[in-house]
Amino acid sequence: MTEAEKLIRGTESLRETIRREWFNIRLDTLTHDDRVVIREHIERCHADLKILLDRLWNLDDGNSN
């Protein structure tokens, strides 16, 4: 698997996690504290997603000769 494929797989996984968490945050059974934890997880995933996308976008820069 190439580096680009790994990065794409990682971004897809994080996007799915974020989608799932946004669905979960709307559940009526959650407490305020539960929602805070989910929001923090979404923020961490979003930050990780930005890093992976930046690495993916800059991948060609390191391979150009």
C-alpha positions as CSV (number, residue, x, y, z in Angstrom):
1,M,0.0,0.0,0.0
2,T,1.4,3.4,-1.0
3,E,1.7,6.3,1.4
4,A,-1.1,8.1,-0.4
5,E,-3.4,5.1,0.0
6,K,-2.6,4.9,3.7
7,L,-3.4,8.6,4.1
8,I,-6.6,8.3,2.2
9,R,-7.7,5.3,4.2
10,G,-6.9,7.3,7.4
11,T,-8.9,10.3,6.3
12,E,-11.9,8.1,5.4
13,S,-11.8,6.4,8.8
14,L,-11.6,9.8,10.6
15,R,-14.5,11.2,8.5
16,E,-16.6,8.2,9.3
17,T,-15.8,8.5,13.0
18,I,-16.8,12.2,13.0
19,R,-20.1,11.4,11.2
20,R,-20.8,8.7,13.8
21,E,-20.0,11.0,16.7
22,W,-22.3,13.8,15.3
23,F,-25.1,11.2,15.1
24,N,-24.4,10.0,18.7
25,I,-24.3,13.5,20.1
26,R,-28.0,13.9,19.2
27,L,-29.1,11.0,21.3
28,D,-31.6,12.0,24.0
29,T,-30.1,9.6,26.6
30,L,-26.8,11.5,26.8
31,T,-25.9,13.6,29.7
32,H,-24.2,17.0,29.4
33,D,-20.9,15.5,30.3
34,D,-21.3,12.7,27.7
35,R,-21.9,15.4,25.1
36,V,-18.8,17.3,26.2
37,V,-16.7,14.1,25.8
38,I,-18.1,13.5,22.4
39,R,-17.4,17.1,21.3
40,E,-13.8,16.8,22.5
41,H,-13.4,13.6,20.6
42,I,-14.8,15.2,17.4
43,E,-12.4,18.1,17.9
44,R,-9.4,15.7,18.2
45,C,-10.5,13.7,15.2
46,H,-10.9,17.0,13.2
47,A,-7.4,18.1,14.1
48,D,-6.0,14.6,13.1
49,L,-7.9,14.8,9.9
50,K,-6.4,18.2,9.1
51,I,-2.9,16.7,9.7
52,L,-3.6,13.8,7.4
53,L,-5.0,15.9,4.7
54,D,-2.0,18.3,4.9
55,R,0.3,15.3,4.6
56,L,-1.6,14.0,1.6
57,W,-1.7,17.4,-0.2
58,N,2.0,17.8,0.4
59,L,3.0,14.2,-0.6
60,D,3.7,15.2,-4.2
61,D,6.0,18.0,-3.1
62,G,8.4,15.6,-1.5
63,N,8.3,13.2,-4.5
64,S,9.0,15.7,-7.2
65,N,12.4,15.7,-8.8
